[in-house]
Amino acid sequence: MPTPVGLKGRNLYRGAVFGNNVDVFLTGIGWDAGKTANPPRYILRELLKLEPDVCVSSGLAGGLASDLRAGEVVAARALSLRTGGDVIHCNANLLRLAEEAGARVKRMQVTEPHIVSEASAKASLATFADFVDMEGYYILQIVSGTNVPAISIRAISDTHEDNLPSGIEKLVDREGHVQTLPLLKLVLRRPSQIPSLVDFGSKSKGAAVGLADFLDRFLEVLDDNSSEAQAKRERVAAR
């Protein structure tokens, strides 16, 4: 669909799910927080002007807590940056519904500007948060300036004990597409990392499929909750 601001809409989609209009905006991997000209920030703000009923930030994340397993879907009670700043809290009702749809609810999600690839680095972050991503905080920071209820949901692509291949951040672009040349260079230089690359790719694909299945269930639960709320309002109005 065309974006509300006339920019290229290849990362923006609209459809009907359980009778509800759903806009899907793919912001990409990471967030250029320091740049004034940030198209995802601009487009998201324009979408929020349409006054959606709910905003769901979703994607993949690295597990920091020792009890999180690859493929699990988790929702954060709150989000923060390791470098400080305000803590952003997710909507309590949406957390309840996410748990009802099968997500685990954890205390804290931390957003980092880079992929946390080493188990030792994950162990350090584990004292601070339960899982780590690269854009969730900035998305909910924008939504927090509105009255739109919001929640952050992630599927775990790698656990606290997984060491990701060195240079993994160079193998995919902002859109999540594998970069063939950097991949070939890595494989030729370090063929010993092929098993870990295959393992990470398999876990990431499984996590993405699990996340998509969860979002279907979550939207259905949201629809049921909305219907119940509407019925309650009608009962009250009839008294």
Phi and psi in degrees as a GROMACS rama.xvg file:
@    title "Ramachandran Plot"
@    xaxis  label "Phi"
@    yaxis  label "Psi"
@TYPE xy
-66.2439  144.763  PRO-2
-74.9161  160.349  THR-3
-65.3709  -14.4974  PRO-4
-112.145  12.8812  VAL-5
78.6954  10.0351  GLY-6
-82.2704  170.822  LEU-7
-59.6127  129.181  LYS-8
-101.204  25.7795  GLY-9
-68.9642  -16.389  ARG-10
-107.62  16.6063  ASN-11
-129.042  125.61  LEU-12
-131.628  152.364  TYR-13
-134.564  138.066  ARG-14
-155.821  176.239  GLY-15
-109.877  126.178  ALA-16
-127.302  118.129  VAL-17
52.3704  37.1822  PHE-18
82.726  1.03749  GLY-19
-106.716  142.434  ASN-20
-76.2387  126.684  ASN-21
-125.453  123.467  VAL-22
-98.964  130.595  ASP-23
-116.764  118.799  VAL-24
-116.078  116.443  PHE-25
-87.5178  103.149  LEU-26
-76.4474  -20.9733  THR-27
94.9465  175.233  GLY-28
-85.3954  128.238  ILE-29
83.7714  178.624  GLY-30
-152.494  125.5  TRP-31
-82.9326  76.6705  ASP-32
-64.7915  -29.5275  ALA-33
-85.2455  -7.82665  GLY-34
-93.0497  131.72  LYS-35
-67.5033  -42.7795  THR-36
-87.1625  91.3966  ALA-37
-123.396  96.3114  ASN-38
-53.6695  -44.4636  PRO-39
-58.3919  -39.8046  PRO-40
-62.6107  -44.2532  ARG-41
-63.606  -48.1877  TYR-42
-64.772  -41.7725  ILE-43
-60.8067  -42.3527  LEU-44
-62.9908  -38.1412  ARG-45
-67.4419  -39.0166  GLU-46
-63.615  -38.1187  LEU-47
-67.0166  -22.2416  LEU-48
-68.3962  -17.0778  LYS-49
-77.6769  -3.0117  LEU-50
55.9452  62.0045  GLU-51
-66.0078  157.496  PRO-52
-72.5235  -32.8827  ASP-53
-148.171  147.662  VAL-54
-122.42  125.068  CYS-55
-116.147  115.512  VAL-56
-93.2291  124.813  SER-57
-139.339  161.556  SER-58
164.684  -160.659  GLY-59
-103.294  159.317  LEU-60
-151.524  161.272  ALA-61
-94.5897  135.015  GLY-62
-76.9772  136.567  GLY-63
-111.918  -39.2101  LEU-64
-69.9811  141.186  ALA-65
-68.591  -17.3743  SER-66
-93.5157  2.41609  ASP-67
-90.8962  134.897  LEU-68
-113.965  154.361  ARG-69
-59.3672  134.397  ALA-70
95.1441  -16.179  GLY-71
-68.5214  145.804  GLU-72
-102.163  127.455  VAL-73
-127.554  147.675  VAL-74
-119.708  140.923  ALA-75
-97.3248  135.2  ALA-76
-69.0012  -34.7104  ARG-77
-149.42  159.291  ALA-78
-128.564  148.746  LEU-79
-152.853  172.058  SER-80
-107.155  143.714  LEU-81
-64.3261  -28.2055  ARG-82
-80.554  -2.18213  THR-83
111.423  -168.902  GLY-84
102.724  -178.533  GLY-85
-69.0679  146.178  ASP-86
-89.4724  131.744  VAL-87
-105.695  128.163  ILE-88
-101.704  138.406  HIS-89
-80.047  157.523  CYS-90
-64.1703  127.361  ASN-91
-63.5129  -38.6492  ALA-92
-67.7512  -39.2275  ASN-93
-66.5016  -35.0704  LEU-94
-63.0459  -41.2548  LEU-95
-62.9573  -43.2855  ARG-96
-69.0428  -36.0457  LEU-97
-63.4587  -41.099  ALA-98
-64.6195  -38.5112  GLU-99
-63.3338  -31.6493  GLU-100
-84.0785  -3.95419  ALA-101
115.42  3.81824  GLY-102
-84.8181  151.421  ALA-103
-88.2464  138.179  ARG-104
-100.668  122.448  VAL-105
-117.273  164.333  LYS-106
-68.0357  -52.158  ARG-107
-141.397  137.39  MET-108
-113.733  130.821  GLN-109
-112.718  139.118  VAL-110
-105.73  126.137  THR-111
-116.46  154.736  GLU-112
-79.1518  -2.8506  PRO-113
-144.344  166.868  HIS-114
-72.1849  128.113  ILE-115
-88.6997  103.404  VAL-116
-101.659  -24.8287  SER-117
-96.9902  140.411  GLU-118
-60.1696  -34.3721  ALA-119
-65.211  -39.2506  SER-120
-68.3453  -36.745  ALA-121
-64.8523  -37.2539  LYS-122
-63.3398  -38.1012  ALA-123
-66.4834  -41.4796  SER-124
-71.4157  -23.5372  LEU-125
-63.4277  -22.1319  ALA-126
-73.6447  -12.7606  THR-127
-109.965  -33.3508  PHE-128
-153.505  172.205  ALA-129
-96.8042  -28.7765  ASP-130
-155.287  160.662  PHE-131
-130.457  139.584  VAL-132
-136.439  -169.393  ASP-133
-123.094  1.55559  MET-134
-148.517  -13.8536  GLU-135
-56.8428  -42.8396  GLY-136
-61.0071  -44.2667  TYR-137
-67.9352  -34.3427  TYR-138
-65.7274  -49.5177  ILE-139
-71.0821  -24.167  LEU-140
-63.0059  -40.8346  GLN-141
-67.3303  -44.1221  ILE-142
-66.6444  -31.2319  VAL-143
-64.2801  -17.1278  SER-144
-82.7101  5.75633  GLY-145
-122.24  -177.574  THR-146
-97.644  12.9523  ASN-147
-81.1385  122.98  VAL-148
-62.7553  137.767  PRO-149
-137.418  155.397  ALA-150
-146.833  149.187  ILE-151
-113.813  123.992  SER-152
-127.814  132.724  ILE-153
-135.475  150.021  ARG-154
-104.586  137.433  ALA-155
-79.9738  118.499  ILE-156
-96.009  -22.8056  SER-157
-150.649  145.876  ASP-158
-95.6251  178.556  THR-159
-62.8556  -24.6402  HIS-160
-97.8806  -0.883168  GLU-161
-83.6869  127.127  ASP-162
-96.5996  114.043  ASN-163
-77.6732  154.368  LEU-164
-55.9182  139.123  PRO-165
-61.6817  132.713  SER-166
83.8725  14.4309  GLY-167
-59.4407  -30.8296  ILE-168
-67.1707  -16.628  GLU-169
-90.642  -5.45125  LYS-170
-89.5872  -14.5464  LEU-171
-129.959  148.442  VAL-172
-91.2069  -175.666  ASP-173
-60.7098  -26.3902  ARG-174
-85.8182  -4.59692  GLU-175
88.8851  8.66794  GLY-176
-84.1718  137.562  HIS-177
-69.3576  132.66  VAL-178
-91.4716  109.813  GLN-179
-60.1275  -48.2904  THR-180
-64.0138  -49.859  LEU-181
-59.6249  -34.8339  PRO-182
-64.5825  -45.5047  LEU-183
-63.2468  -40.8375  LEU-184
-62.1905  -42.2786  LYS-185
-65.1082  -44.0021  LEU-186
-63.4995  -40.4673  VAL-187
-70.2619  -37.3607  LEU-188
-76.7937  -37.7199  ARG-189
-134.689  71.1009  ARG-190
-61.2598  -19.7108  PRO-191
-66.8747  -16.1742  SER-192
-89.7394  -1.57274  GLN-193
-57.6914  -45.9697  ILE-194
-59.1973  -40.4833  PRO-195
-70.0825  -32.9063  SER-196
-64.2685  -45.4807  LEU-197
-63.1474  -42.2618  VAL-198
-63.6328  -44.572  ASP-199
-65.0872  -41.0845  PHE-200
-62.6323  -41.3714  GLY-201
-65.9318  -43.9835  SER-202
-65.7871  -39.1144  LYS-203
-65.3071  -42.0251  SER-204
-64.2526  -43.4114  LYS-205
-62.0035  -40.1374  GLY-206
-65.1018  -40.0542  ALA-207
-64.7602  -41.9359  ALA-208
-64.0971  -43.9888  VAL-209
-62.7143  -37.8152  GLY-210
-65.2429  -43.781  LEU-211
-61.1225  -43.221  ALA-212
-62.5973  -41.286  ASP-213
-63.2583  -44.7576  PHE-214
-60.9926  -34.8239  LEU-215
-60.133  -47.7803  ASP-216
-64.283  -40.7871  ARG-217
-64.066  -42.5287  PHE-218
-64.7687  -34.7358  LEU-219
-67.1699  -41.8263  GLU-220
-64.6157  -40.5932  VAL-221
-60.6237  -41.5367  LEU-222
-64.7718  -42.6632  ASP-223
-62.9168  -41.9878  ASP-224
-64.699  -39.9608  ASN-225
-64.8375  -40.1596  SER-226
-65.5303  -40.4289  SER-227
-65.5414  -40.671  GLU-228
-65.0499  -40.9426  ALA-229
-64.313  -42.0886  GLN-230
-62.9823  -39.2992  ALA-231
-64.0473  -43.0786  LYS-232
-62.4541  -38.3565  ARG-233
-68.8049  -36.806  GLU-234
-64.9444  -41.611  ARG-235
-65.0985  -41.718  VAL-236
-65.8427  -27.7571  ALA-237
-79.4819  -12.8182  ALA-238
